[in-house]
Amino acid sequence: MILKDGEKIHVIHRQLYTGDVRRHFIGEVAECDGALVRLRGYLFAMDNASNQFVKRDTLRTRILSLNSEDIIVNVLPEEVHIDHITYEYRTTGDILVTDGSDWHLDLTHL
């Protein structure tokens, strides 16, 4: 398995159809079995009224298949605190994922 228990990842669910909800999931790998990954983390969904990703407060467990063509997986640094993740929207149009530290993930072109 390419992912290891304890790694933190950011998952982008691709929109397959017009009108599909834009969703991201940020979590920590709890277990891997082949291409299946069990994650504990947070869902971020696009709020159409504000055109921004909004974090759902509930900690969730998700099982994803890495064989799926409808996801993009970004591996996050070990020191990232997933409980503190927010999305920042810059006046330049850039979208950054951050945990409030010096670290950020630039999603502008994804």
C-alpha positions in Angstrom: 0.0 0.0 0.0 1.3 3.4 -0.9 -0.3 5.1 2.1 0.7 4.4 5.7 -1.4 4.3 8.9 -1.2 7.8 10.5 -0.6 9.7 7.3 -2.8 12.7 6.7 -4.5 13.3 3.4 -6.6 15.8 1.5 -9.1 14.2 -0.8 -10.9 16.0 -3.6 -14.0 14.3 -5.0 -14.3 15.2 -8.7 -17.6 16.4 -10.0 -18.9 13.9 -12.4 -22.0 15.8 -13.4 -23.1 19.4 -13.6 -24.6 20.2 -10.2 -22.7 17.6 -8.2 -21.8 18.9 -4.8 -18.1 19.9 -4.6 -16.7 17.9 -1.6 -13.3 17.6 0.0 -12.3 15.3 2.8 -9.3 15.8 5.1 -8.4 13.0 7.4 -5.9 10.7 8.9 -5.3 7.1 7.6 -6.5 4.7 10.3 -6.0 1.5 8.2 -5.2 0.4 4.7 -6.1 -2.9 3.0 -5.0 -3.0 -0.6 -6.6 -0.1 -2.4 -9.1 0.6 0.5 -8.3 3.3 3.0 -10.2 3.9 6.3 -9.9 7.6 7.2 -11.1 9.7 10.2 -11.5 13.3 9.5 -13.7 16.1 8.3 -15.9 16.8 5.3 -15.7 20.2 3.6 -18.6 20.9 1.2 -19.1 23.9 -1.1 -21.7 26.3 0.1 -23.3 27.7 -3.0 -24.5 30.9 -1.3 -21.0 32.0 -0.3 -19.1 30.0 -2.9 -16.7 28.8 -0.2 -15.9 25.4 1.3 -17.5 24.9 4.7 -16.3 22.4 7.3 -18.8 20.0 8.7 -18.3 19.9 12.5 -18.8 16.1 12.9 -15.7 13.9 12.9 -16.4 11.2 10.4 -15.0 7.8 9.3 -14.8 7.2 5.6 -13.7 4.3 3.5 -12.3 5.2 0.1 -10.9 3.2 -2.8 -7.7 4.5 -4.2 -8.6 2.8 -7.4 -11.4 5.3 -8.0 -10.9 7.7 -10.8 -13.1 10.3 -9.2 -10.8 11.4 -6.4 -7.5 13.3 -6.2 -5.4 12.6 -3.1 -2.9 15.0 -1.6 -0.6 13.7 1.1 -0.2 16.3 3.9 2.8 16.9 6.1 3.0 14.9 9.3 2.8 18.1 11.5 -0.5 19.3 10.0 -3.3 19.5 12.6 -6.5 18.4 10.7 -8.7 19.6 13.5 -7.6 23.2 12.7 -7.9 23.1 8.9 -9.6 26.0 7.2 -9.8 27.3 3.7 -8.5 30.8 3.0 -9.7 32.8 0.0 -7.3 35.5 -1.3 -8.3 38.6 -3.2 -6.1 37.3 -6.0 -8.5 34.4 -6.4 -6.1 31.9 -4.7 -7.6 29.2 -2.5 -5.4 27.9 0.3 -5.9 25.1 2.8 -4.2 25.8 6.1 -4.1 24.7 9.7 -3.1 28.2 11.0 0.6 27.5 10.9 3.1 28.5 8.2 1.9 25.4 6.2 -0.6 25.7 3.4 -1.8 23.7 0.4 -2.6 25.8 -2.7 -5.8 24.5 -4.4 -6.0 27.4 -6.9 -5.5 25.3 -10.0 -7.3 22.1 -8.8 
